[in-house]
Amino acid sequence: MEGFNIFVRISERKYIINFTMKDTKSFIPDLKELGGLVLGFLPWMLFLFFSGHTLLSLKIAVVISLLASITLGFSDLKRGLILSWGTCIFFIVCLILVNFMNNVWMAREMDLVSNLALAAIMWFTVIIGKPFALQYARRGLPKEKWNDENFIRGCMFITVVWASLMTFAVLLSILRRTTWLPFANWVYFDLTILNIVIGLTFTTIFKRKKRLQRENA
């Protein structure tokens, strides 16, 4: 009996180790897709962190974000990804208006303008039937699966969620300019960060669930 118990314990140990390794590997495709999405949003996140509260810091943030959108998103720009092109065009406009023309209104309302621009880009991809999430998701997918209805529907849903989150960010920027919710600036900043975290978390969980459903079908 003792020998049998040892065998059972060893078998259970092997099962746990194998299960853990398999479970870890199953996250690799999800992490890769998340990394691609984060790169798409990185110029906006850099802009959020570096823009600061002075005109000089805003100008520096514009340059950093524009360079990031070109260098990190060069391959996406070549492939015609709408989010990448929209991001690049936005920061070029900011460079002209803020850095070269010292447009005070643009500088003062930058948080509202940037959130509105990002939300507009996302809703635009929904309206024309080319959700930005679909363009990113197709990168690691065989071409024969690009036009799968469930796949396209899922990417459209993800894009609508992101567009809704960015619309909420626009509303936060509007509320910040009223006396209805007189919170400190750091509260609105944290809410904006939380908005992005919610979007990334939702996207990762949703896509992982859909991928496991396809694999187990």
C-alpha positions as CSV (number, residue, x, y, z in Angstrom):
1,M,0.0,0.0,0.0
2,E,2.8,2.4,0.8
3,G,4.3,1.8,-2.7
4,F,0.9,2.5,-4.2
5,N,0.5,5.7,-2.2
6,I,3.9,6.9,-3.4
7,F,3.0,6.2,-7.0
8,V,-0.3,8.1,-6.6
9,R,1.5,11.1,-5.1
10,I,4.1,11.1,-7.9
11,S,1.4,10.8,-10.5
12,E,-0.6,13.7,-9.0
13,R,2.6,15.8,-8.8
14,K,3.3,15.1,-12.5
15,Y,-0.3,16.0,-13.4
16,I,-0.1,19.3,-11.5
17,I,3.2,20.2,-13.1
18,N,1.9,19.4,-16.6
19,F,-1.3,21.2,-16.1
20,T,0.6,24.3,-14.8
21,M,2.9,24.3,-17.8
22,K,0.0,23.9,-20.3
23,D,-2.0,26.6,-18.6
24,T,1.0,29.0,-18.7
25,K,1.6,28.3,-22.4
26,S,-2.1,29.0,-23.1
27,F,-1.6,32.6,-22.1
28,I,1.2,33.3,-24.6
29,P,-1.1,34.1,-27.6
30,D,-3.2,36.4,-25.3
31,L,-0.1,38.2,-24.1
32,K,1.2,38.7,-27.7
33,E,-2.1,40.2,-28.8
34,L,-2.2,42.4,-25.7
35,G,1.3,43.6,-26.4
36,G,0.3,44.6,-30.0
37,L,-2.7,46.5,-28.6
38,V,-0.6,48.3,-26.0
39,L,1.9,49.4,-28.7
40,G,-1.0,50.9,-30.6
41,F,-2.1,52.9,-27.5
42,L,1.5,53.7,-26.3
43,P,1.8,57.1,-27.9
44,W,-1.5,58.2,-26.2
45,M,-0.3,56.8,-22.8
46,L,3.1,58.6,-23.2
47,F,1.2,61.8,-24.0
48,L,-1.0,61.3,-20.9
49,F,2.0,60.8,-18.6
50,F,4.4,63.5,-20.1
51,S,2.0,66.3,-20.9
52,G,2.2,67.8,-17.4
53,H,0.8,71.2,-16.5
54,T,3.0,73.6,-18.5
55,L,3.2,74.6,-22.1
56,L,6.8,73.3,-22.3
57,S,5.9,69.9,-20.9
58,L,3.0,69.7,-23.3
59,K,5.3,70.5,-26.3
60,I,7.8,67.8,-25.1
61,A,4.9,65.3,-24.8
62,V,3.7,66.1,-28.3
63,V,7.2,65.4,-29.8
64,I,7.7,62.2,-27.8
65,S,4.2,60.9,-28.7
66,L,4.7,61.7,-32.4
67,L,8.1,60.0,-32.5
68,A,6.6,57.0,-30.7
69,S,3.7,56.8,-33.2
70,I,6.1,56.8,-36.1
71,T,8.9,54.6,-34.8
72,L,6.8,52.0,-32.8
73,G,3.9,52.0,-35.3
74,F,5.9,52.1,-38.5
75,S,4.9,48.6,-39.6
76,D,1.2,49.4,-38.7
77,L,1.4,52.6,-40.7
78,K,2.7,50.7,-43.7
79,R,-0.2,48.2,-43.3
80,G,-2.7,51.1,-43.2
81,L,-4.1,50.6,-39.7
82,I,-6.6,53.3,-39.1
83,L,-5.7,53.8,-35.4
84,S,-2.0,54.2,-36.2
85,W,-2.7,56.7,-38.9
86,G,-5.2,58.6,-36.8
87,T,-2.8,58.8,-34.0
88,C,0.1,60.0,-36.2
89,I,-2.1,62.7,-37.9
90,F,-3.4,63.9,-34.5
91,F,0.1,64.5,-33.1
92,I,1.2,66.1,-36.3
93,V,-1.7,68.6,-36.0
94,C,-0.7,69.1,-32.3
95,L,2.9,69.7,-33.3
96,I,1.8,72.5,-35.8
97,L,-0.8,74.1,-33.5
98,V,0.9,73.8,-30.1
99,N,4.7,73.6,-30.8
100,F,4.9,75.9,-33.8
101,M,1.9,78.2,-33.5
102,N,1.7,78.3,-29.6
103,N,-2.1,77.9,-29.8
104,V,-3.2,78.7,-26.3
105,W,-6.7,77.3,-26.6
106,M,-5.5,74.0,-28.0
107,A,-3.0,73.8,-25.1
108,R,-5.5,74.6,-22.5
109,E,-8.2,72.2,-23.8
110,M,-5.7,69.4,-24.7
111,D,-7.2,66.7,-22.5
112,L,-10.6,67.2,-23.9
113,V,-9.3,67.4,-27.5
114,S,-7.1,64.3,-27.2
115,N,-9.9,62.2,-25.7
116,L,-12.4,63.4,-28.3
117,A,-9.9,62.6,-31.1
118,L,-9.3,59.1,-29.9
119,A,-13.0,58.4,-29.4
120,A,-13.7,59.8,-32.9
121,I,-11.1,57.6,-34.5
122,M,-12.6,54.5,-32.8
123,W,-16.2,55.3,-33.7
124,F,-15.0,56.1,-37.2
125,T,-13.7,52.5,-37.6
126,V,-17.0,51.2,-36.3
127,I,-19.0,53.3,-38.7
128,I,-17.1,52.3,-41.8
129,G,-17.1,48.7,-40.8
130,K,-13.4,48.3,-40.2
131,P,-13.1,48.1,-36.4
132,F,-9.5,48.9,-35.3
133,A,-9.5,45.7,-33.1
134,L,-10.1,43.6,-36.2
135,Q,-7.0,45.1,-37.9
136,Y,-4.8,44.3,-34.9
137,A,-6.3,40.8,-34.4
138,R,-5.7,39.8,-38.0
139,R,-1.9,40.1,-37.6
140,G,-1.4,36.8,-36.0
141,L,-4.3,34.9,-37.7
142,P,-4.2,32.8,-40.9
143,K,-5.8,34.6,-43.8
144,E,-8.5,31.9,-44.2
145,K,-9.9,33.0,-40.8
146,W,-9.9,36.7,-41.5
147,N,-13.5,36.8,-42.7
148,D,-15.0,34.5,-40.1
149,E,-18.3,36.1,-39.0
150,N,-17.9,35.3,-35.3
151,F,-14.3,36.6,-35.4
152,I,-15.4,39.9,-37.0
153,R,-18.4,40.2,-34.7
154,G,-16.2,39.8,-31.6
155,C,-13.7,42.4,-32.9
156,M,-16.5,44.8,-33.6
157,F,-17.8,44.3,-30.0
158,I,-14.3,45.0,-28.6
159,T,-14.1,48.2,-30.7
160,V,-17.5,49.4,-29.5
161,V,-16.5,48.8,-25.9
162,W,-13.3,50.8,-26.4
163,A,-15.1,53.6,-28.2
164,S,-17.6,53.7,-25.3
165,L,-14.8,53.9,-22.8
166,M,-13.1,56.8,-24.7
167,T,-16.5,58.5,-24.9
168,F,-16.7,58.2,-21.1
169,A,-13.2,59.8,-21.0
170,V,-14.6,62.7,-23.1
171,L,-17.5,63.1,-20.6
172,L,-14.9,63.2,-17.7
173,S,-13.0,66.0,-19.5
174,I,-16.3,67.9,-19.9
175,L,-17.2,67.4,-16.2
176,R,-13.7,68.5,-15.2
177,R,-14.7,71.9,-16.7
178,T,-17.9,72.2,-14.7
179,T,-18.7,72.7,-11.0
180,W,-20.8,69.5,-10.8
181,L,-18.0,67.2,-9.7
182,P,-15.3,69.5,-8.2
183,F,-12.7,66.8,-7.8
184,A,-8.9,67.4,-7.8
185,N,-7.1,67.0,-11.1
186,W,-5.4,63.8,-10.0
187,V,-8.8,62.1,-9.5
188,Y,-9.6,62.7,-13.2
189,F,-6.2,61.5,-14.2
190,D,-6.6,58.3,-12.2
191,L,-10.0,57.7,-13.7
192,T,-8.5,58.1,-17.2
193,I,-5.8,55.5,-16.3
194,L,-8.5,53.2,-14.9
195,N,-10.4,53.6,-18.1
196,I,-7.5,52.3,-20.1
197,V,-6.8,49.5,-17.7
198,I,-10.5,48.4,-17.9
199,G,-10.2,48.4,-21.7
200,L,-7.0,46.3,-21.8
201,T,-8.3,43.9,-19.1
202,F,-11.7,43.4,-20.9
203,T,-10.0,42.9,-24.3
204,T,-7.6,40.2,-22.9
205,I,-10.3,38.3,-21.1
206,F,-12.8,38.5,-24.0
207,K,-10.3,37.4,-26.6
208,R,-8.9,34.6,-24.4
209,K,-12.5,33.3,-23.8
210,K,-13.2,33.3,-27.6
211,R,-9.9,31.6,-28.4
212,L,-10.5,28.8,-25.9
213,Q,-14.0,28.3,-27.2
214,R,-12.6,27.9,-30.8
215,E,-9.9,25.5,-29.6
216,N,-12.4,23.4,-27.6
217,A,-15.0,23.3,-30.4
